[in-house]
Amino acid sequence: MWSHLVSDSSLDELHAFALRLGVPERAFDRDHYDVPETVHARAVELGAEAVSSRELLRRLIAGGLRRRKRH
């Protein structure tokens, strides 16, 4: 299983949090990090909030951080 790690305020915050978790830069994809299930509990301990995919998308859009794939 995988989770998406996002920020609802800035990409700088997202990158700093991912670094604290030890998530490699290659896991970043446009507006989120793909993190393995093994990292989920630690992310929550450090302040991440588990939300539904709908809420995750809502927060990305509200924060102006949503980056869609270009076709």
Secondary structure, DSSP 8 states (H G I E B T S, - for coil): -EEEE--SS-HHHHHHHHHHHT--GGGEETTEEEEEHHHHHHHHHTT-----HHHHHHHHHHTT-------
